[in-house]
Amino acid sequence: MLEVRDIHTYYGKSHILQGVDMNLKEGEIVCLLGRNGVGKSTTLKSIMGLVKPRQGSIRFRDEEITGLEPFEIARRGVGYVPEDRRIFRSLTVHENLLMGIKETKGHGGRNGWTVEAIYEKFPRLRERKDSKGGHLSGGEQQMLTIARTLTGNPSLILVDEPTEGLAPLIVRDVIDMLAEVRQGGVTVLMVEQNFKAAIKIADRFYIMGKGHIVFEGDTQALLAAEDVRKNYLEV
């Protein structure tokens, strides 16, 4: 579904991504792990077109999307869940969900991620449908921003640090939500620092060092790679 080959991304003269390679198959949840500041979020932003790689190739469903504008990539079926959530705090949950609806070439959920389908899958959002975004808890805001992305019916979503700052019980709710998203036919690429949360849900893992990938493998391979975890994940 997604192929990233040798991308190099800069902020000014700072060389942030230094030859990143990764791929996703349809129906997977793939997690990009690593410490702060190594380029994980920049990888998602490069795929989404929010920053433009100076070198390399990004292909989505066999189409080159490198250099396209974010709205063009979104219309092809890629959704983006930013780390800072970006909900509309003065709008209700229902109004936020309506704002996410767009035409896409994605194949989204099996029956389409309508607002009603969101409420059926995630009843907590139905309970809060008339509440303003600014009155939601952190976990509810995270659920809302994922759900709002789904109303655009993407076939792939990029999720940046979905569990950051959340209490353990709420982390479980968000992880369960992402599992439901995958069951609904959407492929997921998530950036995460919470190793224990990620390992409960991801099929495969990439670990990023400073600007490049240092590990790729499934859960068993990651658990066996003690040196990699110690050098690139543990504080």
N, C-alpha and C positions, 0 to 999 in steps of 0.2 A: 504493500500500500504506500509506504513512504520510504524513500531512499535518500540519505544525506551522505554526500561524498566530498571529503577534503575541503570543508568550508573554512574560510578564514574571514573573521569579522573583527572590525576595529571600532573603537570609540576614539575619534581623533587619531592620534598617533599610537594609542595603546592597542596592542595586538592581543585581543581577548580570546578569540577562538583560533586555534593553531592547527588546523587540519582535522576537524571532527568528522568521523564516519559513524553512521548508525542506520538501522533499518527497522521497519515495523511490518509485520504481517497482519492481514485483516483479522479482527477479532481478538487481538492480543491486548493485554495491559503491560506496557513496558515502563520501567521506572529508571530515571536518571538520578543517580545518587552522587553526593560529593559535599565537601565543606563549603562554607560561604565564600563567595568571591572567585570561584574557579571557572565560571562561565555557564552554569546550568541555565539560568534564566535567559542569558543571551542566546543560547542555543534555541530555546523556544521562540524568542523574538525574531531570530534569523529565519526560522521556518515560516513564521507568520508574516514576514515582510515588514515588521516594525523597525528592524535595522537590516541593512543590505550587506550581505557578504561581498567582499571584494574578489573572492576566488572560490571556486567549487560549484557543486551542483546539488540542487534539492528537487527531487521528482516526487510528485503525488499522483498516484494512479497512472504512472508512466507518462505524465505530463510535466515538463520543466516549469517550475514555478519560481525559480530564483529570480529576484528582481521585480516580481509583480507587487502591486500595491496590496495592503492588507485586505481591503474590501474585495479585491479580485480573488484572493486566496480563500476568503470566507465563502464567496459564492460558489467556489469549487467543492465546498464541503468540509472545510477545516474550521473548527471552533477553537476559541482561545479563552481560557479562564485565568485572568491575571492574578498575581500574588496579592495585590491590594484590593481585589474584588470588584471595585468600581460599580457598585450598585448605585441606583438613584435613591438617595436617602429620603427625599421628600415625596417619593411616589410609593404607592402601596406595593405589596408583593405581587398582586395581580397585574398592576400596571407595569412593573419591572419585567414580568414575563412577556407581556405583550410587546415590549420594546425589543425583545430578542428575536421576534419573528422576521424572517427574511427569505427571499428566494435563494435556493442553493441547487447545485448539481449533486449534492450529497445523497446518500442512500439512508442516512439516519436510522431511526428505529424501524422495526418491522412494520408498524402501523403509523409511523410518523409521530414525532414528539409534539403533539398539540398541547395546549395549556391544560386541557382536561386530562390528557394522558399523564402529564406531570403530576397533577393532583392525585390521580389514582396510584401512581408509583410512589409518591412521596407525600403521604397524607398530612404530615406536619406543615407543609406549605399551604395546603388547603385550609388548615386551621388558622393560619396566619395571613390569609389572602388579603384581608382588609387592613392589615397593620402596615404602617410606614416602614420603609427599609431601614431608616435610622433608629427604629425602636426594636430591631431584631438583635438577638444575641450574636456573638461571633460565629458560632456554629450555624445558626440559621442564615446568616448572611452568606456564609460559604455555600450552603446548600442552594440558596437562591441564585448565586452567580453561576453555579454549575447548571442549574435548571434553566436559567435564562439563556445560556449558551445552547442548550439542547433544543430550545424552541426554534432555533435556526436550522434544525434537522441536519447537523453535520454527520459525516461518516467517520471523522477523526476529531478528537478533542485533545488540546494541549493544556495541561493543568499544572499551574505553577504553585508549588508549596501549599497543597490543600489543607494540611493539618497544622500549619504553623500557628502557634499561639493558642491552640485549642486544648481544653481539658481532656484527659484520657477517654472519658465516656463519650464526649462529643467527637473525638477522633474516630472512635469506632463507628459512629453514625455516618460520618463522611466517607470512610472506607467502604461501608456497606452500600452507600449511595453509588460510589464508583463501580462497585461490583454489579449493581442493578443496571447501570449505564451500559456496561459491557454486555450483559445479558440482553439488553435492548438493541443490540446490533451495532454498537459504536466502539471503535478502537480508541484506546487511551494511551497517550504518552504523558507521564507525570514526572515532574521534578519534585524531589522530596529529600529531606534530611533525616526524617524519622525512619530509621532502618527497620525497627520492630513493626511499625505500621505497614511499611511498604512490602515487607516479606509476606504479609498475610494475603496480599492481593495480586502482586505482579507475577507475570509469567517469566519475564526475563529482565535482566538488569544491565545497565551500563554504569560504570563509575568513572567520574571525571576527575582528573588531576588539574593542574593549572593550564587550562585551555585545550586539553586533549583527553581522549578516552584512554583509560589505563586498564579497564576490565570490561569484558562482555560475557554473560553466561546466565544460566537459569539459577533457581534457588539453591539446588544442591551444589553447583559450582561456586556460588557466592559463599555459602556456609563453609565450604572447604578451603576457601582462599583467605586464610587467617591473616597472612602478611598484608594482603591488599586492604582488607578491612582496617587493620591496625594503622597502616600508613596513610590511608586516604579517607577514612570515615570517622575513626575514633578521635576524640578531642585530647 
